Amino acid sequence: MRRLLADLHAPGSECEAVLLEEEVVKKSLLEAFEAITLLAWESKTQLTGRKSWLDEVHLQVYCDLKNNLKKKMNWSSLAHGIMSRMPNTNGMATQDIWSSSILSEPCSN
């Protein structure tokens, strides 16, 4: 995934906009983003917090995915859809799920 994201943003690459329109590329980015989000949610603890096991490399991939998806999708709908599939929310308010999950992690462009 890291290689795909790097290729998308390669200097002089005119392919980014075209590739992001391809369903197979969008689907791959979305699946990877959701997988990381759900894994971080399921493995977070009081000590690790919302980033869970993610180190800086993983976090950069996550942020690259997030930034690419925000360009092509309705971010609010995407985030709410993922939050609705998070296990063990035990009636938590949407805002509490948001603030406790990696979805709320600020990512620079």
N, C-alpha and C positions, 0 to 999 in steps of 0.2 A: 504494500500500500504506500509506503514511504517513497518508493521509486516512482510509482504512478504519479503521486502528488508532485514530486520533484520535476518530472518530465512535463507535467501540465504547466508549471511555472518557469520553465527554462527560459533564460533570456533569449529574446528574438522569436520565441514560440508564438506562432499565430494560431495554433491549434486549440488553445484552451477553450475559447467560446464554442467552437465546433464540437470538441470532445464532450464538453459538459452537457450538450444537447443530446448526445447518444444515450439511449435508454440503458444499455448494458453498463456504461460508465457511471451514470447516475445511480443505478441500482447497486453497483459495487460500492460506491462511496457511501450511500445510505446504509447498506448492510454493515459495513465496517464501523460507521459512526454509531449506529444503534448497538452493535455488539460491545464496543468499548464503553458506551454509556451504561449499559445494563451490567456489564462485568464490574465496573467501578462501583455501581450502586450495591450490588450483591456482596462485594468484598470489603466495603468500607467499614471502618470501626471508629470508635471514639478517638483512637490514637492517630489513625491515618486520615480521617476526614474525607471530604468529598472526592479528593483526587485518588484515594485508595492506593493501589500499588503502582500508579503511573509515575514513571520518572520523567525527566525533562524531554527525552526523545519521544516517549509515548504521548506526552502532553502536546508536543509540537505537532505530531501526526494528528491527534485529536482536533487541535485548533485549526489545522489546515483543512481537515474534513469539514469542520463546522463552518469555516469561512466560505468554502466552495459551495456547500449546501445552501447557505444563506443567500447566495447569489441567484440560485435557481429555484428555490422552494419558499413557500410561506413558512417562515421560521416559527411563528407561534403555533401553527397547526402541527408542524413536525415535532416540536418540543412537547406539546400536550399529548400527541399520539404516543410518543415514547414514554412519557410519565404515566400514561394510563396502563402501560404494559409492565411497569416496574413491580416486582414482587415485594411482598412484605411492607406495604405502605400503611396497612392497618388503619384505614380511615383518615390518614393524614390529609391536611389541607393542601391544595395545589401549591400554594406559596411555600409551605414547609418542605414539600417534595423538591420544588425548584431550588430552594436555597441549600438543601442538603445534598443535592446531586451535582455532578460535574457539568450538567447543562448550564449552570449559572457561572461557571468558570469564565472569567473575562479572557477573551482571545483577541490579540491585536491583529490587524489586517496585514 
